Amino acid sequence: MGLEDRDALAVLRDAVIRPDAEELIGRFYTCWFAIDPPVRDLFPPDMTDQRKVFRQVLDWVLGEFIAQRAEEPVAFLAQLGRDHRRYGVTQEHYETMAHALYATLNSDLEEQWTDEVDDAARQAINFIAGVMSGAAQAEPGRGWWEGTVLEHHRVSRDLAVVRLQLDSPLDYHPGQYVQVEVPQCPRRWRYLSPSIPAQPDGRIEFHVRAVSGGMVSNAVVAETRPGDVWRLSSPHGAMQVNRDDGDILMVAGSTGLAPLRAILMDLSRYGDNPRVHLFFGARYPCELYDLRTLWEIAANNPWLSVTPVAEYSTDPPWAADYPDPQPPRGLHVRQTGLLPDVVTRYGGWGDRQILISGSPGMITATTAALVAKGAPPERIQHDPTTG
């Protein structure tokens, strides 16, 4: 029965959700690297997060198989296969991965390894590997782009603006994001959103904030230098505005401004746009790092209103070491408080298209505050808040 045998599939899924499942996943990777030693170089030195993510993927996919749902696993695995092109994954890697996973499950479930479980395991593993490798082979175009850092500006204590020249233009929609690998942290990829629309000459810009414990973000802010070569994935994400669907509310926390800024720049190409109100928030006034650009856009586009928001009304002493971000007069008066509170102070915004971008906590809090005020959840867009 294979993929139709729910009981056999449940045996496999139980193996990846039990308390010691991460040890099982660890043995899988050990087996895979022994079978195919070069594949180890595709992964980061610390495999903790990788093991956790792989276990979660297996859990979800097997759960979908048990529920006899194939459409979403096919779409998910196909996208995963296309994404893995950036690592240099080959057909041979999928074959050795399938062999290692089968051998590990067989060894682990020795007493439960019936003919039915064997058939289900073979079909499930072949399905996973086959969809991923097939989608990767069928995808036209490149698996990754390389970009050379042209400029690195430390605009605040833990904020940097980085501009790069790509080896060829990357076609993305304003509001999308890419995965980035930097030379200081090989094989550790981080999602970043371009802050400008796609450029025909291949230039691109990112805004990055260093976060506590964030190895990649701290390296980008503190260590990036002109001449560094980054690797970028193909774009993802569907955050966008519909110019024919009414007025727009945008809420940006810190470097969450980047994708919304790209959308605003794209909208400025048109003479007639819906009204847009952007709330741009940070901890301190000095961290509202891109107010001058927003002022310049708003000065030339009457459809745009910008409200700066800072949690604290005054700057810390270290602000004097960085450029003053305050623009000339012309924006709304800066508000003080938490971003969700300030935004909802103006109403529920239920008649707007709503785009929220920032940290997962800020997105969750702002979404909850807006929904509590009457904004329809289906009108709210944001990027995924989990990896």
N, C-alpha and C positions, 0 to 999 in steps of 0.2 A: 504493500500500500504506500510506503514511502511518505511523501508529504501529506497524504490523506490520513495517516495513522496518528491521531491526536495523542493516544496513550504513549506511543513510542517517542513522539516529539516532546511530550511532557517529561519523559525521563531525561532527555538531553537538556531541556531547559532547567530542570531541577538542579542539574550539575553546575550551572553557571549562576544560580541565585542562592545557593546554600552559603553559610557563613564563611567557609574556607575557599570560596570560588576564586578569589584572587590568587591563591596558591596554584589552582588548576591552570589559570591563565598564565601564570609565571612559567609553569612547566611547558605549556604550549610554545611560548616564545623561546625557551631554552631548546626545545626540540627543533623548532624552525631554524634557529641560528646554527644549530649543529648540522642540519641537513643542507642549509644554504648560507654559509658563513658571510658572504658579501652583503646579505640583506641587513645585517646588523648595522651597517653604516648608514642606513636610511632612517634610523631612529635616534632620538636624543639619548644622551648618556643615562639619564634618570628615566626609567621606564614606568614609574609609579602611575602617572596620569594616563599613559598609553594603555596600561593594563586595565585601568578602571574604565576607560572609554570603550575599549574592545569588549569587555564584559557587558557593559550596558547595551552595546549594539547587538551582541548575541542574544541577550535577554529579550530585547524588543523584537528582533526579527523572528526568533523562535515563538514568541508570544503571538505574533501576527500569523505565523504558520498554523499554530494550534487553533486560532480563531478562523482559519481558512480564509484569510485576507491576503491577497497577493499584490494588489495594485500599489499600495503605499510602500511595501518593501522593495518592489521592483524600482519604483521611482527613486527611493532613498539610496539603494545600492548602486543604481546607475550614476547618480550624482556623485556618490562617494568614489566610484571608479574614475569618473572624469576628473575629480579633484586630485586623486592620487597621482595623476600624471606629473604634477609639479615635483614629486619626490623622485621621479625617474623609475617608477615601478614598471616592471615588464610582465609579459605573459608567463615567463618562467617563475617569477616571484609568486604569482597567483597559484601556480601548480604546486610549488613547494609549500606554500601556506596551507593549501587544502590537505596535502599529505600530512603535514605536522598536526593540524587540528584533528583530523580523523584518528591519527595514532594516539594523540593525547587523550581524547575522549574514550577511545577503545580501552586504553590502559586503565583509566580512572574508573570506568564503569564495568569493569571486568565481570562482576557477578550479575549485573543487570543487562549485559550485552547479548541480547537475544538476536535472532535473525531479523526480527521486525525493527529493533533499535538500530541494527547495522544498516538496514535498508534506508531508514529515515535519516540516519547520520550522513550516509553517502549522498542522498539526494539533496538534503539541506545544504551541506557544504559545497557540493557542485553548483547548486543554485546560487549561493552567495558569491563564490569565486567566478562563476560564469557570467553573471549579470555585471559584476564590476569590471572584469576584463573585457567583456564584449562592448560595454559602453565606452571604455577608455579607447579601444581600438577604433570604434566608430566615430569618435569625436573629431571633427576637423579642426585644423588650426593648432596653435601652440598649447603646450601644457603649462608654461610659465614664461615670464618676462624677466629680464634683468634691467635694473636701474642704477645709474651712478649718481651718488649724492652730489649735488651742485652747491647747495646752501644748507646750513644748519644754524638756526637762530634760537637761542635760549631766551624765550620771552618772559619767563618767570622762573621761580625757584625749581618747580617740577614740571614745566611746560616747554615744549620745543616745537618749532615749525621746521619741517624738513622738505626741501624741494629736490626732485630728482629728474634726470633725463633717462627715459627708457630706451632700450635698444631698438624698439619699434613701437608705434602707437598701440595703446590698450583701449579697446572700445568698451565703455561702461556707461550706464545711465546715471545721471546725478542722483545721489542717495544710496547707491550700491556700495558694497565694501569688498575688499580683497584680503587675502592672507599674505603676510609678509614674513620673510626670513632675513635677518640681518647678520653680518659676518661675526659680530661679537657673540652670537648665540646660535651656532649652527644647529639645524634641524629642530629648532623651536619656533613655531609659527604663531603669529598673532594677527587678529583681525584689525584692520585699519580702514577708515573711510576716506577716500579722496576728498579734499576740500575745494576742488575746482572741477568743472566739467571736463570731460575727455578732450584732450588737445591733439590736433592733427600732427604736431611736431613731437609728440611723445613726452611732453613735460607733465609732471604730476606733483602734487603737494599733499602732505599729511600733517595733521596736528596730533601730538602725542603728549600724554600726561603720565608721568612716572607714578606707579601705584606701589604701595607697600608690598614687598615680596614679589613684585613683578620683574623677573629677570630681564625680559626683552624690553619692556617699557623703560626701565631704568637705564639700560644700555643705550637705547635710542636717545634719551634726553641727555645723558651725561657723557657718552663716549662717541657718538656718531661724528664723523669728520668728512669734509668734502673728499671725494674719491672713493669712499666706501661703495661697494656694490651690493645691492639688495636683490632678492628674488621675490617676485610677485606672482600670485595665482590669478586665474581667471576670476571675473567678478561674480558676486552673489548678492542676493537681497532684492526686495521688491518695494521698498519704501519710495513713494512717489506722490505727486499731486496731479489732480485732474483739473485742468484749467476751466472745464465746463461744469464742475460739480460744486460750485459755491465757494465762499470765502474760506480762509485757511488760518489755523492756529498752529504755530510751531513753538516747541519748548525744548531748549538746548541747555544741557548742563555741562559746563567746562568744554572739553574737546569734543563732546557730542555735537558741538556746533558744526563740525566739519561737513557732514553729509547735507545738513540743512543749508549751509552756506553755498554748497555746490548747486543745490536746487534753486536758491535765490539768484545766483549768477546766471543760471540757465533761463529762469523766468525773465530776467532783465533783457533778454533778446527780443521780447515781444512788447508791442506798444500797449496792449490791453490785457490786463491780468485781473484775477479776483483779488480782493483785499487780503493782505497777509499781515498777521501780528505775530512777531517773534519775541518771546521771552528768553533772554540769554542770562544764565545764572552761573555764579561761582562763589567760592567761600569769601574772598576779599575783593574789594574794588579793583585792586591791581591785577587780579587774575582774569579780569574780563579782557583778555589779551587781544581780541580782534574787533574791538568796538570801532576803531577808525575805518576798517573796511566796511562794516555794517553801516556806519554813518555815510560813507561815500555811496553805497548802493541806495540807501534810503533818500539821500539828497537828490538823486536823479530819477527816482521811481516813487511817485506819490502813493502807489498802492501798498508800500511797505511801511509798517510802523515797528519800532524796536523798543522794548523795555528792558534795560539792564537790571539785574537783580543780584545783590550780594548778601550773604548771610550776616556779615559783619559790616558796620558802617565805616570803619576805619581800617587802614592798612597796617600790617605788622612792620617792624623795623627793617626786615630784609628787603622790603619792596623797593627801597632806594637803590638797590644794586641792579635793578632791571628797568627796561624802558617803561615810561609812563604810557598806559594804553588809552588814556582818556582823549576822546576826539573833541573838536570844537563844538560849540553849542549846536543843537539841532535835533538830538534824540530826545526821547521821553526822559523825564527825571528818573534817576536811579532809585529803585525800591530796595528796602532792606527786609530780609526775612528768608525763610525757606522757600525754595522755588514752587513746590506744590501749593503752599499757602498763598503766595502772591498771585499765582495764576488764577486760582479759584476765587480770589478776592474780587476779581473782575467779572465773575459770573460762571455759568456752567459750560459755555461755549458749545452747547448742543447743536447749534446750526452750522458748525464748522467742520471741515476736514481737519483732523488733528494728527500732527506728526510729533513724536517725542523721541529725543536722542540724548543719551548720556549713560551713566553707570546703571547697572541692573537695579540697584536700590532706588535710584532717582526715578527710573522709568516706572517701577512698580508703584512707588508712592504717588507719583503724579497721575498715573492712570487711575488708581483707586480714588484719588481726590476728585478727579474730573467725573468719573462715573457716579460718585456719591452726589455730585452737583447736578446730575442729569444728562451728562454726555453719553450718547449711545456707544457702547463698547465697539460695535462694528465700524464706527467712524474713526477709531483710534489706530494709528499705525506706529510701529516701532520695530527695530531689529530684535532678533532673539536675545533673551536675557540670560541664557545659559549657553555653554559651549557645545 
